[in-house]
Amino acid sequence: MVPPGLIDLSVNAILLPMITLIVGTNRPGSNTRKVARHVEEIYAELKVPLHVLDLAQLPPEIFSPASYAEKPASFRPFADAILKSSGLVVVTPEYNGGMPGVLKYFIDMLKFPESFEKRPVCFIGVAAGIWGALRPIEQLQQIFGYRNAWIYPERVFFPQVNGALDAGGRLNNAELLARLQSQASGFVDFVERVQKTTLRGTKK
């Protein structure tokens, strides 16, 4: 059974190239998810198919120690979403100077090496502090570099994110929104070039 909000990617249901967005925390009501919604809207404006993987929807059984040896069937839509993606957008908060444990665990559960091998990826950081999750993004760049991903250099950092979002969870900082838009447009160009595919205009 496919978790709510996920597309069934375990069969050839998706034929068009797409970007996969990873919401890198399972914290309920997170600012990371609020920022990710803006990213969804931007890719929709670009008419680029975007599939969202929210780690808050990970099946509980994936956290069993037995999952290291055999992944539960309920995890397959998450793993397949990565394998079928043309590129990845990772939105991560900073917890205790690093990425959330659930994000690293999710990475560890994915197939090696094909999940990230020669797959374009870009990063967005969210933090309450002044550096905007610079440290976890640098950690992720090391991991994805080790896994031979193609790293897009334009990163977006959200420092003091609580002040950048209004009571409804919407961005009130035009400069940060413009950075997200610039990154998305550039990343789509990057993915289209390195993957020799077309993303813009394929969204139905």
N, C-alpha and C positions, 0 to 999 in steps of 0.2 A: 504494500500500500504506500502511495506517495504522500509524504507529509503535506499539510496545508501550506499553500503558497509556493510549492515547488512544481515544476513541470516534469512530466515523466520523460526522463532522458535515457532510460535503460533500454529503450528500443529506438529505432530510427524515426522517432516522432519529430525531431528537429532536424531539418535539412538545411536551413539557412545558417550562415555564419553568425556568431553572436559573441557578445562580451558577457563574462560572468563577474558579478559584484559580490565580494565576500564581506559580510558584516562581521568584523573580527572579535565579537564578544557575545556572550550569552546572558549578559546582565539585562534584566527587564527594564524597559523604558529608557534605554541608554541614549546619551547624546550622540554616540556613534551611529545609532539607527536613524536618528533625526537628520544627521548630516547625509547619511546614505540616501534618504528620500530625495534630497536635493539632487544628488548624483543621478538617481533614476530619472528625474524630470529632465535633466540636461541631456541625457542620452535619448530620451523620448523626443526632445526637440530636434536632435540631430538625425532622428529617424533611424537609429541604430538599435537592433535587438539587444536587450539586456535581461539577463537572468539573475535573480538575487538568491544568494545562499546566506541565510541568516543563521548564525551559529546558535541562536536561541532555539532553533527548531531541530537541532541534532537529536536523534533518537537516544533515549537514556541507555539502551543496551550497548551503544558504541563505547561507553565508559567502562565496560567490563574488562578486566585484564585479559580475558580470553580473546578479545578483539585484535590483539597483536598478532595472533596466529590465524584467526579466521574472522573476517568482517561480517557483521550481521547483515541480512538482506535489506533491512531498513536503511542502511547507510549507502546503499548502491546509488540512489538518485543524487546524493551529494558528490560521490566519487565520479560518477558519469558526467555531471555538470562541469567538472573541471576538465575531464578528458575531451569533451566535445566543444569546449570554448575556444574561440579564436584568440582571446586575450583575457587577462584578469585585472580587476580593480580591487585592491585590498584597502579597506577602511579600518584602521586600528586605533584604539585608545591607548593611553599609557597607564599601566598599573605598576606602581612600585619601581619605576625606572625601566620597565620593559613591556613587552607585549603581553596580553592576557594568556594565561596558561591554556585556555581552551583553544586559542588560535594555534599555538604551537602543537598541541595535541592533534588538532584537526589536520595539520600539515603532516604529522607523523603517521596518520592513518591512511593517507593517500598513496596510491600506487607509485612505486619507484622504478625507473626514473621518469616514466612517460608523463606523469602529471604536470611537471613543470619544464621538461626538456624542450628547449627552443620555443617556449610559449611566452609571448609578451606580457609584462605585468607593470602596473603603476601603483603608487601608494599615496594614501591620504591619511594624515595623522590628526588625532583629536585629543586634547589634553586640557586640564584645568590650569596647568602651569604655563609659564611664559614661552616654553620651547615647542609647544604644539606637537608633542610625541616624536620629536626628532630621534630619541634613543631607540624606541621600538622599531621605527622605520629603518634605521641603520642596521639593526639586528636582522630585520626581515630581508634587507638587501643582501646581507651576508649569506643568509639561508638560501634565498632564491638564486644568488650567484653560484653557490655551491651546487645547486640543482640544475645549473645551466639554463636558467630562464633568460629571456631577453628583457633587461630592465630599462624602462623608459625613465629618462633622467629628471623630468619635471615633476617634482613632488609638491604636495599642498599640505601645509601645516595649519591647524586651527589652535592657536594659543588662547588660553583663558576662554574656553569655549562657552562657559556658562553665560558670559556677557555677550557672546555673539549670536545667541538664540533668544527669541522672545518667548513669552509665556505659552505660545502655541507651538513651540519647537521650530519656528521658522527663522532662517538667517536674517539678521538685521544689519549685516555688514556687507555692503556692496562690493568692496574690494575682494573679500574672501570668495564671494559668489563668482566674481569675474575670474578669479584664479581657478576655481573649479571648472568653469566653462572653457578657459584656455587649455587646461590640462586635458579635458575630455576631447576637445577638437584635435589637439596635437596627438593624443594617444590613438585616436581612430585612424589618423593618417599613418602613424607608426605601424599599427597592426595591419592595415591594408597593404603597406609596402612589404613588410617582412613576411607576411603570410600569403602575399599575392592573392588577395581576396577583395571583395567589396562588402562594406558594412553599411554605409550610408544609403538610405532609401530602401533597404531591405525589410525594414520594420513594417508590419501590416497594421 
